[in-house]
Amino acid sequence: MRSKGTKTIAENRKARHDYFVLETYEAGIELVGTEVKSIRLGGVNLKDSWCSIDNGEIFVRGMHISPYEKGNIFNRDPLRLRKLLMHKREINKLYGTLKQEGLSLIPLSLYFKDSKVKVQVGLCKGKKLYDKRADIAKRDAKREIDRNMKAKNQ
C-alpha cells in the first residue's frame, strides 16, 4: 500500500524573502535510489538553489541532498546537476518568459506526491531592499496587532 496525498519535505523560505513569486509550476525530479532515501530522512537543502534551461531541458542547480549514510558506493555528489521533468511546451513557455522579462526560476519546495518526489518551481522577480523592508514592517505590525488582540481577549 503506497501512501496517498502530499507531504512537504523541504521549503525554500529564503526564496520567498528574496523574490516575488509570480507563477508556480510542478515538476518531477530525476533522482537515484540513495538520494530518495536521504530525502525521506530529511537530508535536503534548497536554500541557494536555482533552475536553468539548457537545450530544451530544465535542471536544478545548487540543491544539496546529503549522502545516504548506508549508501556506500552508490552515493552521488550532494550538489550534482539534477534534471527536472516537465512537458516540452511548458519548458519552452518558461524559457520565453525568462529571456523576455529577465525573471528567475527558483525551486520553492520539495514534496512527496503519492510516493513520487516533486519540486514546486516558481517564476520569480527579485525584490529590492526597500521591498524586503516593507515586508518586514508589515509582518511586525501584524504580529503586534495579534499580540494586542490576544491580550485584550484574556
Stockholm file with secondary structure:
# STOCKHOLM 1.0

chainA/1-154         MRSKGTKTIAENRKARHDYFVLETYEAGIELVGTEVKSIRLGGVNLKDSWCSIDNGEIFVRGMHISPYEKGNIFNRDPLRLRKLLMHKREINKLYGTLKQEGLSLIPLSLYFKDSKVKVQVGLCKGKKLYDKRADIAKRDAKREIDRNMKAKNQ
#=GR chainA/1-154 SS CCCCSEEEEEECHHHHHHEEEEEEEEEEECCCHHHHHHHHTTCEECTTCEEEEETTEEEEESCEECCCTTCGGGCCCTTCCEEEECCHHHHHHHHHHHHHHTCEEEEEEEEEETTEEEEEEEEEEECCHHHHHHHHHHHHHHHHHHHHHHHHHC
#=GC SS_cons         CCCCSEEEEEECHHHHHHEEEEEEEEEEECCCHHHHHHHHTTCEECTTCEEEEETTEEEEESCEECCCTTCGGGCCCTTCCEEEECCHHHHHHHHHHHHHHTCEEEEEEEEEETTEEEEEEEEEEECCHHHHHHHHHHHHHHHHHHHHHHHHHC
//
